[in-house]
Amino acid sequence: MIREPILAINFKAYPTAFGIKGLNIAKSAEKVY
């Protein structure tokens, strides 16, 4: 499963790129996992 690690890396990068909105996305992504 190659996609899962890539998604994890992307979600970790979102907070630095989008700030607060990115953190919310990362939190919602963690709930999904």
PyMOL Python script that loads the backbone (N, CA, C, O; Angstrom):
from pymol import cmd

cmd.read_pdbstr("""\
ATOM      1  N   MET A   1       0.860  -1.195   0.000  1.00  0.00           N
ATOM      2  CA  MET A   1       0.000   0.000   0.000  1.00  0.00           C
ATOM      3  C   MET A   1       0.895   1.242   0.000  1.00  0.00           C
ATOM      4  O   MET A   1       1.379   1.674   1.046  1.00  0.00           O
ATOM      5  N   ILE A   2       1.102   1.800  -1.179  1.00  0.00           N
ATOM      6  CA  ILE A   2       2.013   2.936  -1.297  1.00  0.00           C
ATOM      7  C   ILE A   2       1.306   4.240  -0.950  1.00  0.00           C
ATOM      8  O   ILE A   2       1.934   5.185  -0.473  1.00  0.00           O
ATOM      9  N   ARG A   3       0.008   4.289  -1.187  1.00  0.00           N
ATOM     10  CA  ARG A   3      -0.703   5.572  -1.036  1.00  0.00           C
ATOM     11  C   ARG A   3      -0.753   6.031   0.416  1.00  0.00           C
ATOM     12  O   ARG A   3      -0.642   7.229   0.676  1.00  0.00           O
ATOM     13  N   GLU A   4      -0.916   5.117   1.368  1.00  0.00           N
ATOM     14  CA  GLU A   4      -1.107   5.534   2.760  1.00  0.00           C
ATOM     15  C   GLU A   4       0.074   6.352   3.299  1.00  0.00           C
ATOM     16  O   GLU A   4      -0.148   7.420   3.871  1.00  0.00           O
ATOM     17  N   PRO A   5       1.329   5.884   3.135  1.00  0.00           N
ATOM     18  CA  PRO A   5       2.447   6.702   3.632  1.00  0.00           C
ATOM     19  C   PRO A   5       2.512   8.065   2.953  1.00  0.00           C
ATOM     20  O   PRO A   5       2.815   9.069   3.597  1.00  0.00           O
ATOM     21  N   ILE A   6       2.225   8.100   1.648  1.00  0.00           N
ATOM     22  CA  ILE A   6       2.255   9.371   0.929  1.00  0.00           C
ATOM     23  C   ILE A   6       1.201  10.321   1.501  1.00  0.00           C
ATOM     24  O   ILE A   6       1.476  11.503   1.704  1.00  0.00           O
ATOM     25  N   LEU A   7       0.002   9.810   1.760  1.00  0.00           N
ATOM     26  CA  LEU A   7      -1.051  10.642   2.332  1.00  0.00           C
ATOM     27  C   LEU A   7      -0.622  11.148   3.704  1.00  0.00           C
ATOM     28  O   LEU A   7      -0.838  12.314   4.035  1.00  0.00           O
ATOM     29  N   ALA A   8      -0.018  10.280   4.495  1.00  0.00           N
ATOM     30  CA  ALA A   8       0.419  10.680   5.837  1.00  0.00           C
ATOM     31  C   ALA A   8       1.421  11.820   5.740  1.00  0.00           C
ATOM     32  O   ALA A   8       1.345  12.785   6.499  1.00  0.00           O
ATOM     33  N   ILE A   9       2.368  11.708   4.799  1.00  0.00           N
ATOM     34  CA  ILE A   9       3.365  12.769   4.630  1.00  0.00           C
ATOM     35  C   ILE A   9       2.678  14.060   4.181  1.00  0.00           C
ATOM     36  O   ILE A   9       3.008  15.141   4.668  1.00  0.00           O
ATOM     37  N   ASN A  10       1.724  13.951   3.252  1.00  0.00           N
ATOM     38  CA  ASN A  10       1.028  15.139   2.759  1.00  0.00           C
ATOM     39  C   ASN A  10       0.254  15.812   3.889  1.00  0.00           C
ATOM     40  O   ASN A  10       0.279  17.036   4.015  1.00  0.00           O
ATOM     41  N   PHE A  11      -0.434  15.020   4.711  1.00  0.00           N
ATOM     42  CA  PHE A  11      -1.209  15.604   5.801  1.00  0.00           C
ATOM     43  C   PHE A  11      -0.290  16.277   6.812  1.00  0.00           C
ATOM     44  O   PHE A  11      -0.657  17.290   7.408  1.00  0.00           O
ATOM     45  N   LYS A  12       0.901  15.720   7.009  1.00  0.00           N
ATOM     46  CA  LYS A  12       1.846  16.352   7.935  1.00  0.00           C
ATOM     47  C   LYS A  12       2.360  17.663   7.356  1.00  0.00           C
ATOM     48  O   LYS A  12       2.725  18.573   8.101  1.00  0.00           O
ATOM     49  N   ALA A  13       2.388  17.764   6.022  1.00  0.00           N
ATOM     50  CA  ALA A  13       2.884  18.973   5.378  1.00  0.00           C
ATOM     51  C   ALA A  13       1.820  20.072   5.349  1.00  0.00           C
ATOM     52  O   ALA A  13       2.150  21.256   5.280  1.00  0.00           O
ATOM     53  N   TYR A  14       0.536  19.676   5.400  1.00  0.00           N
ATOM     54  CA  TYR A  14      -0.536  20.668   5.321  1.00  0.00           C
ATOM     55  C   TYR A  14      -0.460  21.735   6.414  1.00  0.00           C
ATOM     56  O   TYR A  14      -0.610  22.916   6.102  1.00  0.00           O
ATOM     57  N   PRO A  15      -0.235  21.372   7.686  1.00  0.00           N
ATOM     58  CA  PRO A  15      -0.222  22.419   8.724  1.00  0.00           C
ATOM     59  C   PRO A  15       0.794  23.510   8.433  1.00  0.00           C
ATOM     60  O   PRO A  15       0.524  24.681   8.698  1.00  0.00           O
ATOM     61  N   THR A  16       1.949  23.158   7.896  1.00  0.00           N
ATOM     62  CA  THR A  16       2.964  24.174   7.620  1.00  0.00           C
ATOM     63  C   THR A  16       2.569  25.008   6.408  1.00  0.00           C
ATOM     64  O   THR A  16       2.960  26.170   6.291  1.00  0.00           O
ATOM     65  N   ALA A  17       1.788  24.409   5.504  1.00  0.00           N
ATOM     66  CA  ALA A  17       1.441  25.104   4.268  1.00  0.00           C
ATOM     67  C   ALA A  17       0.193  25.968   4.440  1.00  0.00           C
ATOM     68  O   ALA A  17       0.117  27.070   3.897  1.00  0.00           O
ATOM     69  N   PHE A  18      -0.787  25.464   5.201  1.00  0.00           N
ATOM     70  CA  PHE A  18      -2.064  26.172   5.297  1.00  0.00           C
ATOM     71  C   PHE A  18      -2.360  26.694   6.697  1.00  0.00           C
ATOM     72  O   PHE A  18      -3.403  27.306   6.926  1.00  0.00           O
ATOM     73  N   GLY A  19      -1.447  26.455   7.632  1.00  0.00           N
ATOM     74  CA  GLY A  19      -1.635  26.994   8.976  1.00  0.00           C
ATOM     75  C   GLY A  19      -2.771  26.313   9.720  1.00  0.00           C
ATOM     76  O   GLY A  19      -2.821  25.085   9.783  1.00  0.00           O
ATOM     77  N   ILE A  20      -3.694  27.106  10.293  1.00  0.00           N
ATOM     78  CA  ILE A  20      -4.763  26.571  11.135  1.00  0.00           C
ATOM     79  C   ILE A  20      -5.654  25.624  10.337  1.00  0.00           C
ATOM     80  O   ILE A  20      -6.019  24.558  10.832  1.00  0.00           O
ATOM     81  N   LYS A  21      -6.006  25.996   9.115  1.00  0.00           N
ATOM     82  CA  LYS A  21      -6.859  25.133   8.294  1.00  0.00           C
ATOM     83  C   LYS A  21      -6.171  23.791   8.059  1.00  0.00           C
ATOM     84  O   LYS A  21      -6.818  22.744   8.070  1.00  0.00           O
ATOM     85  N   GLY A  22      -4.858  23.827   7.848  1.00  0.00           N
ATOM     86  CA  GLY A  22      -4.095  22.600   7.640  1.00  0.00           C
ATOM     87  C   GLY A  22      -4.139  21.710   8.882  1.00  0.00           C
ATOM     88  O   GLY A  22      -4.247  20.488   8.780  1.00  0.00           O
ATOM     89  N   LEU A  23      -4.053  22.344  10.064  1.00  0.00           N
ATOM     90  CA  LEU A  23      -4.116  21.563  11.303  1.00  0.00           C
ATOM     91  C   LEU A  23      -5.465  20.866  11.410  1.00  0.00           C
ATOM     92  O   LEU A  23      -5.532  19.703  11.807  1.00  0.00           O
ATOM     93  N   ASN A  24      -6.543  21.570  11.059  1.00  0.00           N
ATOM     94  CA  ASN A  24      -7.872  20.967  11.107  1.00  0.00           C
ATOM     95  C   ASN A  24      -7.962  19.796  10.146  1.00  0.00           C
ATOM     96  O   ASN A  24      -8.546  18.765  10.481  1.00  0.00           O
ATOM     97  N   ILE A  25      -7.395  19.938   8.958  1.00  0.00           N
ATOM     98  CA  ILE A  25      -7.396  18.858   7.975  1.00  0.00           C
ATOM     99  C   ILE A  25      -6.619  17.660   8.527  1.00  0.00           C
ATOM    100  O   ILE A  25      -7.058  16.518   8.394  1.00  0.00           O
ATOM    101  N   ALA A  26      -5.483  17.922   9.137  1.00  0.00           N
ATOM    102  CA  ALA A  26      -4.664  16.842   9.685  1.00  0.00           C
ATOM    103  C   ALA A  26      -5.424  16.111  10.788  1.00  0.00           C
ATOM    104  O   ALA A  26      -5.387  14.882  10.859  1.00  0.00           O
ATOM    105  N   LYS A  27      -6.116  16.866  11.653  1.00  0.00           N
ATOM    106  CA  LYS A  27      -6.876  16.236  12.736  1.00  0.00           C
ATOM    107  C   LYS A  27      -7.991  15.373  12.167  1.00  0.00           C
ATOM    108  O   LYS A  27      -8.205  14.256  12.638  1.00  0.00           O
ATOM    109  N   SER A  28      -8.705  15.874  11.160  1.00  0.00           N
ATOM    110  CA  SER A  28      -9.784  15.098  10.561  1.00  0.00           C
ATOM    111  C   SER A  28      -9.218  13.859   9.879  1.00  0.00           C
ATOM    112  O   SER A  28      -9.847  12.801   9.882  1.00  0.00           O
ATOM    113  N   ALA A  29      -8.024  13.992   9.290  1.00  0.00           N
ATOM    114  CA  ALA A  29      -7.386  12.851   8.627  1.00  0.00           C
ATOM    115  C   ALA A  29      -7.019  11.794   9.663  1.00  0.00           C
ATOM    116  O   ALA A  29      -7.171  10.599   9.405  1.00  0.00           O
ATOM    117  N   GLU A  30      -6.539  12.214  10.825  1.00  0.00           N
ATOM    118  CA  GLU A  30      -6.177  11.259  11.873  1.00  0.00           C
ATOM    119  C   GLU A  30      -7.415  10.512  12.347  1.00  0.00           C
ATOM    120  O   GLU A  30      -7.336   9.321  12.648  1.00  0.00           O
ATOM    121  N   LYS A  31      -8.559  11.191  12.418  1.00  0.00           N
ATOM    122  CA  LYS A  31      -9.796  10.521  12.835  1.00  0.00           C
ATOM    123  C   LYS A  31     -10.180   9.450  11.824  1.00  0.00           C
ATOM    124  O   LYS A  31     -10.662   8.382  12.200  1.00  0.00           O
ATOM    125  N   VAL A  32      -9.966   9.733  10.545  1.00  0.00           N
ATOM    126  CA  VAL A  32     -10.296   8.761   9.502  1.00  0.00           C
ATOM    127  C   VAL A  32      -9.420   7.522   9.644  1.00  0.00           C
ATOM    128  O   VAL A  32      -9.901   6.395   9.528  1.00  0.00           O
ATOM    129  N   TYR A  33      -8.116   7.741   9.898  1.00  0.00           N
ATOM    130  CA  TYR A  33      -7.209   6.608  10.050  1.00  0.00           C
ATOM    131  C   TYR A  33      -7.516   5.874  11.338  1.00  0.00           C
ATOM    132  O   TYR A  33      -6.859   4.882  11.654  1.00  0.00           O
TER     133      TYR A  33
END
""", "prot")
cmd.dss("prot")
cmd.show_as("cartoon", "prot")
cmd.util.cbc("prot")
cmd.orient("prot")
